[in-house]
Every structure is written in structure tokens, then in C-alpha cells.
Amino acid sequence: MTILRQIFTVFCGLGGGLVAGCGYVAFLTVLGIVPRLVQLSRTERFIQSYEWAVVFGVLSGTWWGLGGEGGRLSVIVAAPVGLFCGLFVGMLAAALTEVINVIPIFSKRIGMDGRLAGALMAIVLGKVAGALFQWLYYVNH
């Protein structure tokens, strides 16, 4: 009976992981993060490198998360990891708001049309600072 339960658990885990992975890929595809990043940086020749970076980032993050290695990072390793996590979350948030046009509509309503670039930089720097704080303080304590 325990072997059937273990097989069922593995089956459910793999099925749930595949569904979550497909949803994540669909979400990134709808937002168009990779093509937009390539367009803004004018690095069309590296499109496959961007795609593989996303794949390996997800796989390594999943493997690392399942292994519970997060609390054993030194500050030297935690700072770049936090920076990259903050950049990714910032790009994801920026892509989502770009798709639904939240920031332009909001800036017009509160009268900040001319200061939109400064507001966006404040959001980006805040996300990066928050991610670095999380990785440097909470992960190591």
C-alpha cells in the first residue's frame, strides 16, 4: 500500500509541476518579457540565450528551493542572487503593467505626466532594494 501511495504522490507532484510550469510559460509568453527585453537592448542575436537563461533559471531555482540551500549563502553570493531576483521581479511587474497600461493611466490621473520616468525608476530601485534586503537579511537570519 505504501508503494502505491508513493507512486500516486510522485504522479500528482509531476502533474502539478507540469501544470504550473505551463502556466508560467504561458504567462511569460503573453507578457512578452523576452522579446521586449531583446528589443530594448538591441540584442536580437542572443534571443536563444535569453530563452535558455529563463529555462535554466527556473530549473536551478526550483532545484535550489527544493533542496533548502537558501539559508547557507554567504553575503558575496546572496547579493548577486538578490539583485537578479529583484531584476526579474521588476521586469515581470513592468511587463504586466505595460500590458494593462496601469502606470500611464495612473500617472495621468494624479498629474504626473512629465515625471513618469522618475516614478518608474523609483519603482525599479525600490524593487531591487527590497529584493537585496530580503536576500541579505532574511535569508541569512
URLINGI-V566400 format. One record per residue. N is the residue number from 1. RES is the residue in one small letter. OMEGA is omega in radians with two decimals (999 if undefined). NEAR is the number of other C-alpha atoms within 12 Angstrom. Layout:
n: [N & N]
res: [RES & RES]
omega: [OMEGA & OMEGA]
near: [NEAR & NEAR]
This chain:
n: [1 & 2 & 3 & 4 & 5 & 6 & 7 & 8 & 9 & 10 & 11 & 12 & 13 & 14 & 15 & 16 & 17 & 18 & 19 & 20 & 21 & 22 & 23 & 24 & 25 & 26 & 27 & 28 & 29 & 30 & 31 & 32 & 33 & 34 & 35 & 36 & 37 & 38 & 39 & 40 & 41 & 42 & 43 & 44 & 45 & 46 & 47 & 48 & 49 & 50 & 51 & 52 & 53 & 54 & 55 & 56 & 57 & 58 & 59 & 60 & 61 & 62 & 63 & 64 & 65 & 66 & 67 & 68 & 69 & 70 & 71 & 72 & 73 & 74 & 75 & 76 & 77 & 78 & 79 & 80 & 81 & 82 & 83 & 84 & 85 & 86 & 87 & 88 & 89 & 90 & 91 & 92 & 93 & 94 & 95 & 96 & 97 & 98 & 99 & 100 & 101 & 102 & 103 & 104 & 105 & 106 & 107 & 108 & 109 & 110 & 111 & 112 & 113 & 114 & 115 & 116 & 117 & 118 & 119 & 120 & 121 & 122 & 123 & 124 & 125 & 126 & 127 & 128 & 129 & 130 & 131 & 132 & 133 & 134 & 135 & 136 & 137 & 138 & 139 & 140 & 141]
res: [m & t & i & l & r & q & i & f & t & v & f & c & g & l & g & g & g & l & v & a & g & c & g & y & v & a & f & l & t & v & l & g & i & v & p & r & l & v & q & l & s & r & t & e & r & f & i & q & s & y & e & w & a & v & v & f & g & v & l & s & g & t & w & w & g & l & g & g & e & g & g & r & l & s & v & i & v & a & a & p & v & g & l & f & c & g & l & f & v & g & m & l & a & a & a & l & t & e & v & i & n & v & i & p & i & f & s & k & r & i & g & m & d & g & r & l & a & g & a & l & m & a & i & v & l & g & k & v & a & g & a & l & f & q & w & l & y & y & v & n & h]
omega: [-3.11 & 3.11 & 3.09 & 3.11 & 3.11 & 3.09 & 3.10 & 3.11 & 3.10 & 3.13 & 3.13 & 3.12 & 3.12 & 3.11 & 3.11 & 3.11 & 3.11 & 3.13 & 3.13 & 3.12 & 3.11 & 3.09 & 3.12 & 3.13 & 3.11 & 3.12 & 3.11 & 3.14 & 3.14 & 3.14 & 3.11 & -3.09 & -3.07 & 3.11 & 3.13 & 3.10 & 3.10 & -3.13 & -3.11 & -3.11 & 3.14 & 3.13 & -3.10 & -3.09 & -3.13 & -3.05 & 3.13 & 3.08 & 3.08 & -3.12 & 3.12 & 3.08 & 3.09 & -3.13 & -3.12 & 3.07 & 3.12 & -3.14 & -3.13 & 3.08 & 3.10 & 3.13 & -3.13 & 3.13 & 3.12 & -3.12 & 3.13 & -3.10 & -3.04 & -3.09 & -3.07 & -3.10 & 3.01 & 3.14 & -3.12 & 3.12 & -3.07 & -3.12 & 3.09 & 3.12 & 3.10 & 3.11 & 3.14 & 3.08 & 3.10 & 3.09 & -3.14 & 3.13 & 3.10 & 3.10 & 3.11 & 3.11 & 3.13 & 3.12 & 3.13 & 3.14 & 3.09 & -3.14 & -3.10 & 3.05 & -3.13 & -3.02 & 3.11 & 3.14 & -3.14 & -3.12 & 3.08 & -3.10 & -3.12 & 3.05 & -3.14 & -3.10 & -3.08 & -3.07 & -3.07 & -3.13 & 3.11 & 3.11 & 3.11 & 3.10 & 3.09 & 3.11 & -3.12 & -3.14 & 3.08 & 3.11 & 3.13 & 3.13 & 3.11 & 3.12 & 3.10 & 3.11 & 3.13 & -3.07 & -3.10 & -3.09 & -3.02 & -3.11 & -3.09 & 3.13 & 999]
near: [7 & 8 & 9 & 10 & 11 & 12 & 13 & 14 & 14 & 14 & 14 & 14 & 15 & 14 & 14 & 14 & 17 & 14 & 14 & 16 & 20 & 14 & 14 & 18 & 20 & 14 & 19 & 27 & 20 & 19 & 23 & 23 & 31 & 32 & 24 & 25 & 24 & 19 & 16 & 11 & 14 & 13 & 16 & 17 & 13 & 17 & 20 & 15 & 17 & 22 & 23 & 15 & 18 & 24 & 19 & 15 & 20 & 21 & 16 & 17 & 20 & 18 & 14 & 18 & 14 & 11 & 12 & 13 & 17 & 26 & 20 & 18 & 22 & 19 & 23 & 15 & 19 & 27 & 25 & 20 & 28 & 31 & 28 & 25 & 27 & 29 & 26 & 26 & 26 & 29 & 27 & 27 & 25 & 28 & 27 & 22 & 21 & 21 & 20 & 15 & 15 & 18 & 26 & 23 & 16 & 17 & 19 & 15 & 11 & 14 & 13 & 17 & 17 & 13 & 16 & 20 & 15 & 14 & 19 & 26 & 16 & 16 & 23 & 24 & 20 & 19 & 27 & 28 & 25 & 25 & 28 & 29 & 24 & 24 & 30 & 27 & 20 & 18 & 23 & 20 & 14]
